[in-house]
Amino acid sequence: MPRKPRIHFPGAVYHVMLRGNAGDPVFFNDQDRFRFYLFLQQAIEKFHCRIHGFCLMDNHIHLIVQVAEIPLSRVMQNISLRYTKWINYSQGRVGHLFQGRYKALLIDADAYLLQLVGYVHLNPVRAGMTTVPEQYRWSGHLAYLGRDEISWLTTDWVLSQFSPNLARARQGYEEYVLNHLEEGKQAKYHSGTVEGIILGEDHFAEEALRHVACDMAPRYSVVDIVSGVCQAYSVDIEQLRATGKQRPFTEARALAACMVLEAPHLTLTELGKKLNRTVVPLGRAARKLAQRIEKDPELRKRKTEVIEVLKKAESQT
């Protein structure tokens, strides 16, 4: 059975579900849960995504993730691989931790985010682990109530639906969740309303499905990115291939590496062959430049120039 397509666009919100292999545990102690928190926080910083809600159960995980430019697949690959390595190391084991690929449901956040956050945070109640959600530590519920500090959790979108006053918003959220305490499992939050990949009305689904073709097919090649970088920096490829550490050339190479890393269908190995470089220094340069881009408007402008070059070239083909 073919995989369902992943739909990506900046700002998209997903209900992500990760299950333990063969239903086995994915958390063995609180240290594991705190380590998963750390990986979430680092993914947010690296990929500029947001987490609007979550629940860590013994053998599965619920996340409500909003992406930026980088697709969900890259975000989840980073989190799941790093956490699997942690568990294999700490438990002295090898092999897969999670049951196949994660499941992700694109949601119409304007219509369903509040409902989904409440539903996810009520997961321990539905599982019979507690009678009220605030008795369960490993979800975002207590942070929404202001009783736990989780700096990386985004709560303002949901809370703002109740009141501009934070105390009243938290009270409204708490009352909303308690009003749904007896609600059982809802299939729509697991399998959606359209194609098994979307939770939303027809107009949202139609708009979202337009992104499938772009998401399924690679838009740019390594050659395209190198060409765009050369044009933005007014250099040629031989200068990028040359040895030495002249700043315009090293920065251009680093930007090319950074953009390749953001493209799920491209690899630094391909770029390395093109520029006569090895993967490790390219990756190191890309990570350093990504940190600089966050703080340097000129670098962001330069990256935007490359993207515009790529879009222009694409429109002419």
KATADA-V235975 format. One record per residue. RES is the residue in three letters. SS is DSSP state (a for helix, b for strand, c for the rest). PHI is phi in whole degrees, 0 to 359 (NA if undefined). Layout:
res:RES ss:SS phi:PHI
res:RES ss:SS phi:PHI
This chain:
res:MET ss:c phi:NA
res:PRO ss:c phi:293
res:ARG ss:c phi:293
res:LYS ss:c phi:289
res:PRO ss:c phi:293
res:ARG ss:c phi:268
res:ILE ss:c phi:256
res:HIS ss:c phi:232
res:PHE ss:c phi:203
res:PRO ss:c phi:304
res:GLY ss:c phi:95
res:ALA ss:c phi:297
res:VAL ss:b phi:243
res:TYR ss:b phi:231
res:HIS ss:b phi:266
res:VAL ss:b phi:254
res:MET ss:b phi:234
res:LEU ss:b phi:241
res:ARG ss:b phi:241
res:GLY ss:b phi:294
res:ASN ss:a phi:302
res:ALA ss:a phi:58
res:GLY ss:a phi:76
res:ASP ss:c phi:285
res:PRO ss:c phi:298
res:VAL ss:c phi:247
res:PHE ss:c phi:235
res:PHE ss:c phi:247
res:ASN ss:c phi:195
res:ASP ss:a phi:293
res:GLN ss:a phi:300
res:ASP ss:a phi:298
res:ARG ss:a phi:294
res:PHE ss:a phi:294
res:ARG ss:a phi:295
res:PHE ss:a phi:296
res:TYR ss:a phi:306
res:LEU ss:a phi:300
res:PHE ss:a phi:294
res:LEU ss:a phi:297
res:GLN ss:a phi:300
res:GLN ss:a phi:292
res:ALA ss:a phi:293
res:ILE ss:a phi:299
res:GLU ss:a phi:291
res:LYS ss:a phi:283
res:PHE ss:a phi:253
res:HIS ss:c phi:60
res:CYS ss:c phi:269
res:ARG ss:b phi:228
res:ILE ss:b phi:247
res:HIS ss:b phi:263
res:GLY ss:b phi:186
res:PHE ss:b phi:196
res:CYS ss:b phi:207
res:LEU ss:b phi:260
res:MET ss:c phi:265
res:ASP ss:c phi:296
res:ASN ss:c phi:240
res:HIS ss:b phi:201
res:ILE ss:b phi:225
res:HIS ss:b phi:245
res:LEU ss:b phi:229
res:ILE ss:b phi:246
res:VAL ss:b phi:247
res:GLN ss:b phi:247
res:VAL ss:c phi:267
res:ALA ss:c phi:252
res:GLU ss:c phi:284
res:ILE ss:c phi:276
res:PRO ss:c phi:296
res:LEU ss:a phi:303
res:SER ss:a phi:303
res:ARG ss:a phi:292
res:VAL ss:a phi:298
res:MET ss:a phi:288
res:GLN ss:a phi:299
res:ASN ss:a phi:299
res:ILE ss:a phi:293
res:SER ss:a phi:291
res:LEU ss:a phi:293
res:ARG ss:a phi:295
res:TYR ss:a phi:289
res:THR ss:a phi:299
res:LYS ss:a phi:299
res:TRP ss:a phi:298
res:ILE ss:a phi:295
res:ASN ss:a phi:299
res:TYR ss:a phi:290
res:SER ss:a phi:289
res:GLN ss:a phi:261
res:GLY ss:c phi:63
res:ARG ss:c phi:229
res:VAL ss:c phi:225
res:GLY ss:c phi:100
res:HIS ss:c phi:285
res:LEU ss:c phi:259
res:PHE ss:b phi:260
res:GLN ss:c phi:276
res:GLY ss:c phi:64
res:ARG ss:c phi:284
res:TYR ss:c phi:299
res:LYS ss:b phi:257
res:ALA ss:b phi:225
res:LEU ss:b phi:241
res:LEU ss:b phi:289
res:ILE ss:b phi:239
res:ASP ss:c phi:282
res:ALA ss:a phi:296
res:ASP ss:a phi:299
res:ALA ss:a phi:265
res:TYR ss:a phi:235
res:LEU ss:a phi:299
res:LEU ss:a phi:302
res:GLN ss:a phi:300
res:LEU ss:a phi:291
res:VAL ss:a phi:301
res:GLY ss:a phi:299
res:TYR ss:a phi:297
res:VAL ss:a phi:296
res:HIS ss:a phi:289
res:LEU ss:c phi:269
res:ASN ss:a phi:305
res:PRO ss:a phi:297
res:VAL ss:a phi:291
res:ARG ss:a phi:298
res:ALA ss:c phi:279
res:GLY ss:c phi:76
res:MET ss:c phi:275
res:THR ss:c phi:201
res:THR ss:c phi:264
res:VAL ss:c phi:224
res:PRO ss:a phi:295
res:GLU ss:a phi:290
res:GLN ss:a phi:276
res:TYR ss:c phi:255
res:ARG ss:c phi:282
res:TRP ss:c phi:262
res:SER ss:b phi:218
res:GLY ss:c phi:274
res:HIS ss:a phi:299
res:LEU ss:a phi:296
res:ALA ss:a phi:293
res:TYR ss:a phi:297
res:LEU ss:c phi:276
res:GLY ss:c phi:80
res:ARG ss:c phi:256
res:ASP ss:c phi:215
res:GLU ss:c phi:255
res:ILE ss:c phi:235
res:SER ss:c phi:297
res:TRP ss:c phi:273
res:LEU ss:b phi:275
res:THR ss:c phi:270
res:THR ss:c phi:242
res:ASP ss:a phi:293
res:TRP ss:a phi:300
res:VAL ss:a phi:290
res:LEU ss:a phi:297
res:SER ss:c phi:294
res:GLN ss:c phi:285
res:PHE ss:c phi:260
res:SER ss:c phi:188
res:PRO ss:c phi:288
res:ASN ss:c phi:275
res:LEU ss:a phi:299
res:ALA ss:a phi:298
res:ARG ss:a phi:291
res:ALA ss:a phi:297
res:ARG ss:a phi:296
res:GLN ss:a phi:296
res:GLY ss:a phi:297
res:TYR ss:a phi:298
res:GLU ss:a phi:300
res:GLU ss:a phi:296
res:TYR ss:a phi:300
res:VAL ss:a phi:296
res:LEU ss:a phi:296
res:ASN ss:a phi:291
res:HIS ss:c phi:251
res:LEU ss:c phi:301
res:GLU ss:c phi:271
res:GLU ss:c phi:290
res:GLY ss:c phi:276
res:LYS ss:c phi:296
res:GLN ss:c phi:247
res:ALA ss:c phi:301
res:LYS ss:a phi:297
res:TYR ss:a phi:280
res:HIS ss:a phi:249
res:SER ss:a phi:237
res:GLY ss:c phi:76
res:THR ss:c phi:241
res:VAL ss:b phi:223
res:GLU ss:c phi:60
res:GLY ss:c phi:71
res:ILE ss:c phi:228
res:ILE ss:b phi:227
res:LEU ss:b phi:246
res:GLY ss:c phi:175
res:GLU ss:c phi:284
res:ASP ss:a phi:302
res:HIS ss:a phi:294
res:PHE ss:a phi:292
res:ALA ss:a phi:298
res:GLU ss:a phi:299
res:GLU ss:a phi:294
res:ALA ss:a phi:294
res:LEU ss:a phi:292
res:ARG ss:c phi:295
res:HIS ss:c phi:277
res:VAL ss:a phi:298
res:ALA ss:a phi:301
res:CYS ss:a phi:293
res:ASP ss:a phi:284
res:MET ss:a phi:283
res:ALA ss:c phi:254
res:PRO ss:c phi:302
res:ARG ss:c phi:274
res:TYR ss:c phi:231
res:SER ss:c phi:259
res:VAL ss:a phi:301
res:VAL ss:a phi:300
res:ASP ss:a phi:300
res:ILE ss:a phi:295
res:VAL ss:a phi:299
res:SER ss:a phi:298
res:GLY ss:a phi:296
res:VAL ss:a phi:295
res:CYS ss:a phi:301
res:GLN ss:a phi:293
res:ALA ss:a phi:293
res:TYR ss:a phi:262
res:SER ss:c phi:55
res:VAL ss:c phi:232
res:ASP ss:c phi:246
res:ILE ss:a phi:294
res:GLU ss:a phi:295
res:GLN ss:a phi:291
res:LEU ss:a phi:289
res:ARG ss:a phi:280
res:ALA ss:c phi:293
res:THR ss:c phi:284
res:GLY ss:c phi:112
res:LYS ss:c phi:234
res:GLN ss:c phi:294
res:ARG ss:a phi:304
res:PRO ss:a phi:302
res:PHE ss:a phi:283
res:THR ss:a phi:294
res:GLU ss:a phi:292
res:ALA ss:a phi:296
res:ARG ss:a phi:299
res:ALA ss:a phi:296
res:LEU ss:a phi:293
res:ALA ss:a phi:300
res:ALA ss:a phi:296
res:CYS ss:a phi:299
res:MET ss:a phi:287
res:VAL ss:a phi:295
res:LEU ss:a phi:296
res:GLU ss:a phi:280
res:ALA ss:c phi:262
res:PRO ss:c phi:296
res:HIS ss:c phi:265
res:LEU ss:c phi:247
res:THR ss:c phi:227
res:LEU ss:a phi:292
res:THR ss:a phi:299
res:GLU ss:a phi:298
res:LEU ss:a phi:295
res:GLY ss:a phi:301
res:LYS ss:a phi:295
res:LYS ss:a phi:289
res:LEU ss:a phi:251
res:ASN ss:c phi:57
res:ARG ss:c phi:230
res:THR ss:c phi:268
res:VAL ss:a phi:294
res:VAL ss:a phi:301
res:PRO ss:a phi:295
res:LEU ss:a phi:296
res:GLY ss:a phi:296
res:ARG ss:a phi:296
res:ALA ss:a phi:296
res:ALA ss:a phi:296
res:ARG ss:a phi:294
res:LYS ss:a phi:296
res:LEU ss:a phi:293
res:ALA ss:a phi:301
res:GLN ss:a phi:292
res:ARG ss:a phi:292
res:ILE ss:a phi:301
res:GLU ss:a phi:299
res:LYS ss:a phi:252
res:ASP ss:c phi:248
res:PRO ss:a phi:297
res:GLU ss:a phi:294
res:LEU ss:a phi:293
res:ARG ss:a phi:299
res:LYS ss:a phi:297
res:ARG ss:a phi:296
res:LYS ss:a phi:297
res:THR ss:a phi:299
res:GLU ss:a phi:300
res:VAL ss:a phi:297
res:ILE ss:a phi:299
res:GLU ss:a phi:295
res:VAL ss:a phi:299
res:LEU ss:a phi:296
res:LYS ss:a phi:296
res:LYS ss:a phi:296
res:ALA ss:a phi:296
res:GLU ss:a phi:294
res:SER ss:a phi:291
res:GLN ss:c phi:268
res:THR ss:c phi:268
